[in-house]
């Protein structure tokens, strides 16, 4: 039993120091991230020409950096915000268009809270 506990602790430590720990689902509810590394991609799909793509919220950073950006369906960066130490407002608005717009979140040893919708 002790060896299972030790293995679990080692596994959590490796997980924490490689990709970090995320509690929540970005764009659905506030996400608390501990030592997050890597890049996550979420897709926002617009099917009607009249809708505007908007992302609003806050980003509170204890350490590290997070970059939140929208790209066009062709891969060109359209708008973004960098979350560094402290609290920043996230307010990204794109003109109407049709297609799948990737929301890319790049984490670099990020510890903090991201609340966007």
C-alpha positions as CSV (number, residue, x, y, z in Angstrom):
1,X,0.0,0.0,0.0
2,X,2.8,2.4,0.8
3,X,4.4,1.8,-2.6
4,X,1.1,2.8,-4.3
5,X,1.0,6.0,-2.3
6,X,4.7,6.7,-3.2
7,X,4.0,5.9,-6.9
8,X,1.0,8.2,-6.9
9,X,3.0,11.1,-5.4
10,X,5.8,10.6,-7.9
11,X,3.3,10.4,-10.8
12,X,1.6,13.7,-9.7
13,X,5.0,15.4,-9.3
14,X,6.0,14.4,-12.8
15,X,2.6,15.5,-14.2
16,X,3.0,18.9,-12.4
17,X,6.5,19.6,-13.6
18,X,5.9,18.6,-17.2
19,X,2.4,19.8,-18.3
20,X,1.0,21.3,-15.1
21,X,-2.4,20.9,-13.5
22,X,-5.6,22.4,-14.9
23,X,-8.8,22.6,-13.0
24,X,-11.7,23.7,-15.2
25,X,-12.4,23.9,-18.9
26,X,-11.3,27.1,-20.6
27,X,-14.2,29.0,-22.3
28,X,-16.8,27.1,-20.3
29,X,-16.0,28.0,-16.7
30,X,-13.1,29.6,-14.8
31,X,-9.9,27.6,-15.1
32,X,-7.3,27.4,-12.4
33,X,-3.9,26.4,-13.7
34,X,-0.8,25.4,-11.8
35,X,2.6,25.5,-13.6
36,X,0.9,25.0,-17.0
37,X,3.1,24.5,-20.0
38,X,2.2,23.8,-23.6
39,X,-0.3,24.9,-26.2
40,X,-4.1,24.3,-26.2
41,X,-6.4,24.9,-29.1
42,X,-10.1,25.5,-28.9
43,X,-12.2,26.0,-32.0
44,X,-15.0,28.7,-32.3
45,X,-17.2,28.1,-35.3
46,X,-19.2,30.8,-37.0
47,X,-21.8,29.7,-39.4
48,X,-23.6,33.0,-40.1
49,X,-22.1,36.1,-41.6
50,X,-23.8,38.5,-39.1
51,X,-22.2,37.1,-35.8
52,X,-19.2,38.8,-34.3
53,X,-16.6,36.6,-32.5
54,X,-16.0,38.0,-29.0
55,X,-13.9,36.7,-26.1
56,X,-14.2,38.7,-22.8
57,X,-13.0,37.9,-19.3
58,X,-10.0,38.2,-17.0
59,X,-6.6,36.6,-16.6
60,X,-5.0,36.6,-13.2
61,X,-1.4,35.5,-13.2
62,X,0.7,34.6,-10.1
63,X,3.7,33.4,-12.2
64,X,4.7,32.6,-15.7
65,X,2.9,33.8,-18.9
66,X,-0.1,32.9,-20.9
67,X,-0.8,34.1,-24.5
68,X,-4.4,33.9,-25.7
69,X,-4.9,34.5,-29.4
70,X,-7.5,34.0,-32.2
71,X,-6.3,32.9,-35.6
72,X,-8.1,32.9,-38.9
73,X,-9.2,29.6,-40.5
74,X,-6.1,30.1,-42.8
75,X,-3.8,30.3,-39.8
76,X,-3.1,34.0,-39.6
77,X,-3.1,35.6,-36.1
78,X,-6.0,38.0,-35.9
79,X,-6.0,39.3,-32.3
80,X,-4.5,38.3,-28.9
81,X,-3.6,39.2,-25.4
82,X,-0.6,38.3,-23.2
83,X,-1.3,37.6,-19.5
84,X,1.7,38.4,-17.3
85,X,2.0,39.1,-13.6
86,X,-1.2,40.6,-12.1
87,X,-4.7,40.8,-13.5
88,X,-5.5,41.7,-17.2
89,X,-8.8,42.2,-18.9
90,X,-9.3,39.9,-21.9
91,X,-11.4,41.7,-24.6
92,X,-10.9,40.3,-28.1
93,X,-13.5,41.2,-30.8
94,X,-13.3,40.0,-34.4
95,X,-15.3,41.2,-37.4
96,X,-18.0,38.8,-38.6
97,X,-16.9,36.0,-40.9
98,X,-17.7,32.4,-41.6
99,X,-15.5,29.5,-40.6
100,X,-13.7,27.8,-37.8
101,X,-11.6,30.2,-35.8
102,X,-9.0,28.5,-33.5
103,X,-8.5,30.0,-30.1
104,X,-4.9,29.2,-29.1
105,X,-3.7,29.4,-25.5
106,X,0.0,29.1,-25.0
107,X,1.2,28.5,-21.4
108,X,4.7,29.1,-20.2
109,X,5.1,27.9,-16.6
110,X,1.7,29.7,-16.0
111,X,0.1,29.7,-12.6
112,X,-3.1,31.6,-12.2
113,X,-6.7,31.8,-13.2
114,X,-8.2,32.3,-16.7
115,X,-11.9,33.2,-16.9
116,X,-13.0,33.9,-20.5
117,X,-16.2,33.3,-22.4
